[in-house]
Amino acid sequence: MMTINKIQDDIVEELDFFGDWMEKYEHIISFGKDLSGLSDDQKTTENLVKGCQSQVWLTAKKDGKNLLFDADSDAIITRGLVGLLVKVLSNHTPEEIATADLYFIDKIGLKEHLSPNRSNGLVSMVKKMKLYAIAHSAKRTEE
């Protein structure tokens, strides 16, 4: 299985291939198309990512030792951003997710190319995924 860092390196390499930011945005949007999306009953306040300009819902479930994330958004670029994070963090252990250094966000220059609101939303998505991981990690030590 690929490590979180290997997946990040692959994404950095993929996005380096594109010459301008319009092409990069289109590629980021394509990550949103990979999401299976959430049913209406999963689009709850509890699953809503707070701090996002658009509505973003995020779920996490345990699959063996690993956490699987799924997400959805009502905005196409935000769906792409959360899809990108799901690709990087999903299917890893809670410990790996909680301690992951998501350096790819800076390496691809994402923060400079997002509006301040979208950038804050991205930080909120990362925070929620890490909190899910910490919660699942704590559950495991209690068992």
ChimeraX commands (.cxc) that place a marker at each C-alpha (Angstrom):
marker #1 position 0.00,0.00,0.00 radius 0.5
marker #1 position 1.20,3.51,-0.80 radius 0.5
marker #1 position 2.22,5.75,2.07 radius 0.5
marker #1 position 0.64,9.15,2.62 radius 0.5
marker #1 position 3.93,10.78,1.57 radius 0.5
marker #1 position 4.14,8.73,-1.64 radius 0.5
marker #1 position 0.59,9.75,-2.58 radius 0.5
marker #1 position 1.48,13.41,-1.86 radius 0.5
marker #1 position 4.62,13.15,-3.99 radius 0.5
marker #1 position 2.59,11.67,-6.86 radius 0.5
marker #1 position 0.06,14.51,-6.65 radius 0.5
marker #1 position 2.85,17.14,-6.63 radius 0.5
marker #1 position 4.34,15.45,-9.70 radius 0.5
marker #1 position 0.94,15.27,-11.46 radius 0.5
marker #1 position 0.21,18.95,-10.85 radius 0.5
marker #1 position 3.73,20.03,-11.88 radius 0.5
marker #1 position 2.87,18.62,-15.29 radius 0.5
marker #1 position 0.24,21.32,-15.87 radius 0.5
marker #1 position 1.48,24.66,-17.14 radius 0.5
marker #1 position -1.05,27.08,-15.72 radius 0.5
marker #1 position -3.44,27.28,-12.81 radius 0.5
marker #1 position -6.58,26.88,-14.92 radius 0.5
marker #1 position -5.33,23.41,-15.93 radius 0.5
marker #1 position -4.38,22.65,-12.32 radius 0.5
marker #1 position -7.85,23.68,-11.13 radius 0.5
marker #1 position -9.43,21.39,-13.73 radius 0.5
marker #1 position -7.27,18.53,-12.45 radius 0.5
marker #1 position -8.18,19.30,-8.83 radius 0.5
marker #1 position -11.88,19.36,-9.82 radius 0.5
marker #1 position -11.40,15.86,-11.30 radius 0.5
marker #1 position -10.58,14.55,-7.79 radius 0.5
marker #1 position -14.11,15.53,-6.82 radius 0.5
marker #1 position -15.47,13.35,-9.60 radius 0.5
marker #1 position -13.73,10.35,-7.99 radius 0.5
marker #1 position -15.81,10.74,-4.82 radius 0.5
marker #1 position -18.81,8.46,-4.56 radius 0.5
marker #1 position -20.66,11.27,-2.77 radius 0.5
marker #1 position -22.87,11.04,0.26 radius 0.5
marker #1 position -26.53,10.22,0.58 radius 0.5
marker #1 position -28.88,12.90,1.90 radius 0.5
marker #1 position -29.08,11.17,5.30 radius 0.5
marker #1 position -25.28,11.50,5.63 radius 0.5
marker #1 position -25.43,15.24,4.94 radius 0.5
marker #1 position -25.97,16.05,8.60 radius 0.5
marker #1 position -24.79,18.93,10.77 radius 0.5
marker #1 position -22.43,16.49,12.49 radius 0.5
marker #1 position -20.73,15.65,9.15 radius 0.5
marker #1 position -20.62,19.27,7.99 radius 0.5
marker #1 position -17.14,20.83,7.93 radius 0.5
marker #1 position -17.34,24.09,9.83 radius 0.5
marker #1 position -15.33,27.01,8.46 radius 0.5
marker #1 position -16.01,26.30,4.80 radius 0.5
marker #1 position -17.66,28.88,2.60 radius 0.5
marker #1 position -19.40,26.10,0.66 radius 0.5
marker #1 position -21.12,23.18,2.28 radius 0.5
marker #1 position -18.76,20.23,2.71 radius 0.5
marker #1 position -19.71,16.99,4.39 radius 0.5
marker #1 position -17.15,14.45,5.52 radius 0.5
marker #1 position -17.57,10.97,6.95 radius 0.5
marker #1 position -15.07,8.47,8.29 radius 0.5
marker #1 position -15.53,4.78,8.93 radius 0.5
marker #1 position -13.22,2.06,10.13 radius 0.5
marker #1 position -12.19,-0.70,7.72 radius 0.5
marker #1 position -9.93,-3.09,9.57 radius 0.5
marker #1 position -7.08,-0.97,10.90 radius 0.5
marker #1 position -7.66,1.82,8.40 radius 0.5
marker #1 position -10.01,4.77,8.17 radius 0.5
marker #1 position -11.98,5.35,5.00 radius 0.5
marker #1 position -13.18,8.86,4.27 radius 0.5
marker #1 position -15.97,9.91,1.99 radius 0.5
marker #1 position -17.10,13.43,1.26 radius 0.5
marker #1 position -19.35,15.64,-0.77 radius 0.5
marker #1 position -19.78,19.34,-1.43 radius 0.5
marker #1 position -22.27,21.63,-3.10 radius 0.5
marker #1 position -19.44,23.49,-4.92 radius 0.5
marker #1 position -17.38,21.91,-7.69 radius 0.5
marker #1 position -13.94,23.27,-6.68 radius 0.5
marker #1 position -14.53,22.47,-2.99 radius 0.5
marker #1 position -15.60,18.96,-3.93 radius 0.5
marker #1 position -12.31,18.67,-5.82 radius 0.5
marker #1 position -10.31,19.91,-2.83 radius 0.5
marker #1 position -11.96,17.51,-0.40 radius 0.5
marker #1 position -11.56,14.74,-3.01 radius 0.5
marker #1 position -7.85,15.50,-3.10 radius 0.5
marker #1 position -7.64,15.18,0.71 radius 0.5
marker #1 position -9.66,11.95,0.66 radius 0.5
marker #1 position -7.23,10.54,-1.93 radius 0.5
marker #1 position -4.24,11.40,0.28 radius 0.5
marker #1 position -5.59,10.39,3.70 radius 0.5
marker #1 position -8.18,7.67,3.15 radius 0.5
marker #1 position -7.26,4.04,3.72 radius 0.5
marker #1 position -4.51,4.67,6.26 radius 0.5
marker #1 position -4.39,4.02,10.00 radius 0.5
marker #1 position -5.76,6.71,12.34 radius 0.5
marker #1 position -2.23,7.20,13.72 radius 0.5
marker #1 position -0.77,7.80,10.23 radius 0.5
marker #1 position -3.55,10.28,9.43 radius 0.5
marker #1 position -3.31,12.13,12.74 radius 0.5
marker #1 position 0.46,12.63,12.40 radius 0.5
marker #1 position 0.62,13.22,8.63 radius 0.5
marker #1 position 2.47,16.32,7.46 radius 0.5
marker #1 position 0.45,17.46,4.47 radius 0.5
marker #1 position 3.34,19.23,2.74 radius 0.5
marker #1 position 1.84,18.79,-0.73 radius 0.5
marker #1 position -0.57,21.71,-0.12 radius 0.5
marker #1 position 2.36,24.15,0.06 radius 0.5
marker #1 position 4.42,22.34,-2.59 radius 0.5
marker #1 position 1.74,22.72,-5.25 radius 0.5
marker #1 position 1.12,26.35,-4.23 radius 0.5
marker #1 position -2.50,25.72,-3.38 radius 0.5
marker #1 position -2.85,28.26,-0.57 radius 0.5
marker #1 position -1.57,31.11,-2.78 radius 0.5
marker #1 position -4.08,30.24,-5.50 radius 0.5
marker #1 position -7.16,29.87,-3.32 radius 0.5
marker #1 position -9.25,32.71,-1.96 radius 0.5
marker #1 position -8.75,33.27,1.80 radius 0.5
marker #1 position -12.16,31.66,2.45 radius 0.5
marker #1 position -11.32,28.56,0.40 radius 0.5
marker #1 position -7.91,28.36,2.06 radius 0.5
marker #1 position -9.55,28.48,5.52 radius 0.5
marker #1 position -12.00,25.83,4.34 radius 0.5
marker #1 position -9.13,23.59,3.27 radius 0.5
marker #1 position -7.55,23.97,6.72 radius 0.5
marker #1 position -10.93,23.10,8.30 radius 0.5
marker #1 position -11.23,19.95,6.15 radius 0.5
marker #1 position -7.75,18.79,7.18 radius 0.5
marker #1 position -8.55,19.53,10.82 radius 0.5
marker #1 position -11.80,17.53,10.71 radius 0.5
marker #1 position -10.06,14.53,9.07 radius 0.5
marker #1 position -7.33,14.59,11.71 radius 0.5
marker #1 position -9.92,14.88,14.50 radius 0.5
marker #1 position -11.75,11.82,13.11 radius 0.5
marker #1 position -8.41,9.99,13.12 radius 0.5
marker #1 position -7.63,11.03,16.70 radius 0.5
marker #1 position -11.12,9.97,17.83 radius 0.5
marker #1 position -10.74,6.55,16.17 radius 0.5
marker #1 position -7.25,6.21,17.58 radius 0.5
marker #1 position -8.55,6.92,21.09 radius 0.5
marker #1 position -11.38,4.40,20.61 radius 0.5
marker #1 position -8.86,1.74,19.73 radius 0.5
marker #1 position -6.83,2.26,22.88 radius 0.5
marker #1 position -9.99,1.99,24.99 radius 0.5
marker #1 position -10.94,-1.39,23.50 radius 0.5
marker link #1:1,2 radius 0.2
marker link #1:2,3 radius 0.2
marker link #1:3,4 radius 0.2
marker link #1:4,5 radius 0.2
marker link #1:5,6 radius 0.2
marker link #1:6,7 radius 0.2
marker link #1:7,8 radius 0.2
marker link #1:8,9 radius 0.2
marker link #1:9,10 radius 0.2
marker link #1:10,11 radius 0.2
marker link #1:11,12 radius 0.2
marker link #1:12,13 radius 0.2
marker link #1:13,14 radius 0.2
marker link #1:14,15 radius 0.2
marker link #1:15,16 radius 0.2
marker link #1:16,17 radius 0.2
marker link #1:17,18 radius 0.2
marker link #1:18,19 radius 0.2
marker link #1:19,20 radius 0.2
marker link #1:20,21 radius 0.2
marker link #1:21,22 radius 0.2
marker link #1:22,23 radius 0.2
marker link #1:23,24 radius 0.2
marker link #1:24,25 radius 0.2
marker link #1:25,26 radius 0.2
marker link #1:26,27 radius 0.2
marker link #1:27,28 radius 0.2
marker link #1:28,29 radius 0.2
marker link #1:29,30 radius 0.2
marker link #1:30,31 radius 0.2
marker link #1:31,32 radius 0.2
marker link #1:32,33 radius 0.2
marker link #1:33,34 radius 0.2
marker link #1:34,35 radius 0.2
marker link #1:35,36 radius 0.2
marker link #1:36,37 radius 0.2
marker link #1:37,38 radius 0.2
marker link #1:38,39 radius 0.2
marker link #1:39,40 radius 0.2
marker link #1:40,41 radius 0.2
marker link #1:41,42 radius 0.2
marker link #1:42,43 radius 0.2
marker link #1:43,44 radius 0.2
marker link #1:44,45 radius 0.2
marker link #1:45,46 radius 0.2
marker link #1:46,47 radius 0.2
marker link #1:47,48 radius 0.2
marker link #1:48,49 radius 0.2
marker link #1:49,50 radius 0.2
marker link #1:50,51 radius 0.2
marker link #1:51,52 radius 0.2
marker link #1:52,53 radius 0.2
marker link #1:53,54 radius 0.2
marker link #1:54,55 radius 0.2
marker link #1:55,56 radius 0.2
marker link #1:56,57 radius 0.2
marker link #1:57,58 radius 0.2
marker link #1:58,59 radius 0.2
marker link #1:59,60 radius 0.2
marker link #1:60,61 radius 0.2
marker link #1:61,62 radius 0.2
marker link #1:62,63 radius 0.2
marker link #1:63,64 radius 0.2
marker link #1:64,65 radius 0.2
marker link #1:65,66 radius 0.2
marker link #1:66,67 radius 0.2
marker link #1:67,68 radius 0.2
marker link #1:68,69 radius 0.2
marker link #1:69,70 radius 0.2
marker link #1:70,71 radius 0.2
marker link #1:71,72 radius 0.2
marker link #1:72,73 radius 0.2
marker link #1:73,74 radius 0.2
marker link #1:74,75 radius 0.2
marker link #1:75,76 radius 0.2
marker link #1:76,77 radius 0.2
marker link #1:77,78 radius 0.2
marker link #1:78,79 radius 0.2
marker link #1:79,80 radius 0.2
marker link #1:80,81 radius 0.2
marker link #1:81,82 radius 0.2
marker link #1:82,83 radius 0.2
marker link #1:83,84 radius 0.2
marker link #1:84,85 radius 0.2
marker link #1:85,86 radius 0.2
marker link #1:86,87 radius 0.2
marker link #1:87,88 radius 0.2
marker link #1:88,89 radius 0.2
marker link #1:89,90 radius 0.2
marker link #1:90,91 radius 0.2
marker link #1:91,92 radius 0.2
marker link #1:92,93 radius 0.2
marker link #1:93,94 radius 0.2
marker link #1:94,95 radius 0.2
marker link #1:95,96 radius 0.2
marker link #1:96,97 radius 0.2
marker link #1:97,98 radius 0.2
marker link #1:98,99 radius 0.2
marker link #1:99,100 radius 0.2
marker link #1:100,101 radius 0.2
marker link #1:101,102 radius 0.2
marker link #1:102,103 radius 0.2
marker link #1:103,104 radius 0.2
marker link #1:104,105 radius 0.2
marker link #1:105,106 radius 0.2
marker link #1:106,107 radius 0.2
marker link #1:107,108 radius 0.2
marker link #1:108,109 radius 0.2
marker link #1:109,110 radius 0.2
marker link #1:110,111 radius 0.2
marker link #1:111,112 radius 0.2
marker link #1:112,113 radius 0.2
marker link #1:113,114 radius 0.2
marker link #1:114,115 radius 0.2
marker link #1:115,116 radius 0.2
marker link #1:116,117 radius 0.2
marker link #1:117,118 radius 0.2
marker link #1:118,119 radius 0.2
marker link #1:119,120 radius 0.2
marker link #1:120,121 radius 0.2
marker link #1:121,122 radius 0.2
marker link #1:122,123 radius 0.2
marker link #1:123,124 radius 0.2
marker link #1:124,125 radius 0.2
marker link #1:125,126 radius 0.2
marker link #1:126,127 radius 0.2
marker link #1:127,128 radius 0.2
marker link #1:128,129 radius 0.2
marker link #1:129,130 radius 0.2
marker link #1:130,131 radius 0.2
marker link #1:131,132 radius 0.2
marker link #1:132,133 radius 0.2
marker link #1:133,134 radius 0.2
marker link #1:134,135 radius 0.2
marker link #1:135,136 radius 0.2
marker link #1:136,137 radius 0.2
marker link #1:137,138 radius 0.2
marker link #1:138,139 radius 0.2
marker link #1:139,140 radius 0.2
marker link #1:140,141 radius 0.2
marker link #1:141,142 radius 0.2
marker link #1:142,143 radius 0.2
view
